[in-house]
Protein backbone atom coordinates (compact mmCIF):
# COMPACT_ATOMS: atom_id res chain seq x y z
CA UNK A 1 0.00 0.00 0.00
CA UNK A 2 1.44 3.37 -0.96
CA UNK A 3 1.64 6.29 1.42
CA UNK A 4 -0.39 9.35 0.39
CA UNK A 5 1.51 12.61 -0.12
CA UNK A 6 1.68 14.84 2.99
CA UNK A 7 -0.85 17.31 1.61
CA UNK A 8 -3.39 14.62 0.63
CA UNK A 9 -5.53 15.25 3.70
CA UNK A 10 -5.70 18.97 2.93
CA UNK A 11 -6.55 18.33 -0.70
CA UNK A 12 -9.30 15.91 0.28
CA UNK A 13 -10.74 18.29 2.88
CA UNK A 14 -10.74 21.10 0.30
CA UNK A 15 -12.54 18.80 -2.15
CA UNK A 16 -15.23 17.80 0.38
CA UNK A 17 -15.70 21.44 1.44
CA UNK A 18 -16.05 22.54 -2.19
CA UNK A 19 -18.65 19.84 -2.90
CA UNK A 20 -20.63 20.88 0.17
CA UNK A 21 -20.35 24.57 -0.70
CA UNK A 22 -21.57 23.89 -4.23
CA UNK A 23 -24.51 21.86 -2.92
CA UNK A 24 -25.53 24.64 -0.54
CA UNK A 25 -25.15 27.32 -3.24
CA UNK A 26 -27.10 25.23 -5.76
CA UNK A 27 -29.92 24.65 -3.30
CA UNK A 28 -30.07 28.34 -2.41
CA UNK A 29 -30.10 29.33 -6.11
CA UNK A 30 -33.20 27.16 -6.52
CA UNK A 31 -34.99 28.43 -3.44
CA UNK A 32 -34.30 25.23 -1.49
CA UNK A 33 -32.52 24.63 1.76
CA UNK A 34 -29.47 22.38 1.75
CA UNK A 35 -31.34 19.72 3.75
CA UNK A 36 -34.24 19.90 1.27
CA UNK A 37 -31.85 19.23 -1.61
CA UNK A 38 -30.16 16.44 0.35
CA UNK A 39 -33.53 14.83 1.08
CA UNK A 40 -34.53 15.01 -2.59
CA UNK A 41 -31.29 13.29 -3.51
CA UNK A 42 -31.91 10.57 -0.92
CA UNK A 43 -35.40 9.98 -2.34
CA UNK A 44 -34.15 9.95 -5.94
CA UNK A 45 -31.44 7.42 -5.06
CA UNK A 46 -33.45 5.29 -2.62
CA UNK A 47 -36.97 5.57 -3.96
CA UNK A 48 -40.11 6.03 -1.89
CA UNK A 49 -39.68 5.67 1.86
CA UNK A 50 -41.56 6.36 5.04
CA UNK A 51 -41.08 9.69 6.78
CA UNK A 52 -39.28 7.80 9.55
CA UNK A 53 -36.81 6.30 7.08
CA UNK A 54 -36.25 9.71 5.49
CA UNK A 55 -35.71 11.23 8.92
CA UNK A 56 -33.16 8.56 9.79
CA UNK A 57 -31.34 9.04 6.49
CA UNK A 58 -31.23 12.84 6.88
CA UNK A 59 -30.49 12.76 10.60
CA UNK A 60 -33.64 14.73 11.42
CA UNK A 61 -36.08 14.08 14.22
CA UNK A 62 -39.83 13.68 13.66
CA UNK A 63 -40.85 17.37 13.78
CA UNK A 64 -38.21 18.69 11.38
CA UNK A 65 -38.83 15.71 9.05
CA UNK A 66 -42.53 16.55 8.89
CA UNK A 67 -41.73 20.18 8.07
CA UNK A 68 -39.21 19.06 5.44
CA UNK A 69 -41.78 16.82 3.76
CA UNK A 70 -44.39 19.61 3.96
CA UNK A 71 -42.00 22.03 2.19
CA UNK A 72 -41.08 19.52 -0.52
CA UNK A 73 -44.72 18.55 -1.04
CA UNK A 74 -45.84 22.18 -1.24
CA UNK A 75 -43.07 22.88 -3.79
CA UNK A 76 -44.28 19.92 -5.90
CA UNK A 77 -41.22 17.67 -5.51
CA UNK A 78 -42.74 14.87 -3.42
CA UNK A 79 -46.10 13.42 -2.52
CA UNK A 80 -47.41 11.40 0.36
CA UNK A 81 -48.89 8.11 -0.82
CA UNK A 82 -50.37 5.15 1.02
CA UNK A 83 -47.93 2.26 1.40
CA UNK A 84 -48.95 -0.79 -0.61
CA UNK A 85 -50.22 -3.48 1.72
CA UNK A 86 -50.49 -1.21 4.78
CA UNK A 87 -52.81 1.76 4.51
CA UNK A 88 -51.70 2.97 7.94
CA UNK A 89 -48.26 3.82 6.54
CA UNK A 90 -47.40 6.70 4.28
CA UNK A 91 -44.59 6.74 1.76
CA UNK A 92 -42.84 9.86 0.56
CA UNK A 93 -42.39 9.60 -3.20
CA UNK A 94 -40.26 11.89 -5.36
CA UNK A 95 -42.34 13.28 -8.22
CA UNK A 96 -40.14 15.84 -9.79
CA UNK A 97 -36.66 17.22 -9.87
CA UNK A 98 -36.43 20.98 -9.94
CA UNK A 99 -35.60 21.96 -13.54
CA UNK A 100 -33.88 24.99 -12.09
CA UNK A 101 -31.59 22.66 -10.13
CA UNK A 102 -30.47 20.88 -13.29
CA UNK A 103 -29.79 24.28 -14.89
CA UNK A 104 -27.86 25.52 -11.86
CA UNK A 105 -25.78 22.35 -11.57
CA UNK A 106 -25.07 21.97 -15.30
CA UNK A 107 -21.88 24.08 -15.35
CA UNK A 108 -20.25 22.01 -12.57
CA UNK A 109 -21.40 18.75 -14.19
CA UNK A 110 -19.91 19.86 -17.51
CA UNK A 111 -16.62 20.90 -15.90
CA UNK A 112 -16.37 17.62 -13.97
CA UNK A 113 -17.11 15.79 -17.23
CA UNK A 114 -14.19 17.60 -18.88
CA UNK A 115 -11.92 16.69 -15.97
CA UNK A 116 -12.99 13.02 -16.11
CA UNK A 117 -12.44 12.90 -19.87
CA UNK A 118 -8.72 13.38 -19.18
CA UNK A 119 -8.49 10.05 -17.35
CA UNK A 120 -7.88 6.66 -18.93
CA UNK A 121 -10.52 3.91 -18.59
CA UNK A 122 -8.32 2.21 -15.96
CA UNK A 123 -7.97 5.45 -13.99
CA UNK A 124 -11.73 6.04 -14.19
CA UNK A 125 -12.29 2.52 -12.92
CA UNK A 126 -10.15 3.29 -9.86
CA UNK A 127 -11.88 6.62 -9.28
CA UNK A 128 -15.38 5.15 -9.43
CA UNK A 129 -14.34 2.19 -7.28
CA UNK A 130 -13.13 4.72 -4.73
CA UNK A 131 -16.42 6.68 -4.90
CA UNK A 132 -18.48 3.52 -4.32
CA UNK A 133 -16.29 2.27 -1.48
CA UNK A 134 -15.97 5.69 0.17
CA UNK A 135 -19.75 6.21 0.00
CA UNK A 136 -20.28 2.91 1.85
CA UNK A 137 -17.65 3.86 4.43
CA UNK A 138 -19.27 7.25 5.06
CA UNK A 139 -22.75 5.70 5.31
CA UNK A 140 -21.59 3.00 7.71
CA UNK A 141 -19.69 5.39 9.95
CA UNK A 142 -22.61 7.85 9.95
CA UNK A 143 -24.87 5.05 11.17
CA UNK A 144 -22.43 4.27 13.97
CA UNK A 145 -22.38 7.94 14.99
CA UNK A 146 -26.17 8.10 15.39
CA UNK A 147 -27.39 7.85 18.95
CA UNK A 148 -29.13 4.60 19.76
CA UNK A 149 -32.85 4.90 19.19
CA UNK A 150 -34.47 3.30 22.22
Protein Blocks (a to p, Z undefined) as FASTA:
>chain_A
ZZddfklmmmmmmmmmmmmmmmmmmmmmnopafklmmmmmmmmmnopadfklmmmmnopa
fklmmmmmmmmmmnopaccdddehiakbccdddfbdcfklmmmmmmmmmmmmmmmmmpcf
klmmmmmmmmmmmmmmmmmmmmmmpccdZZ
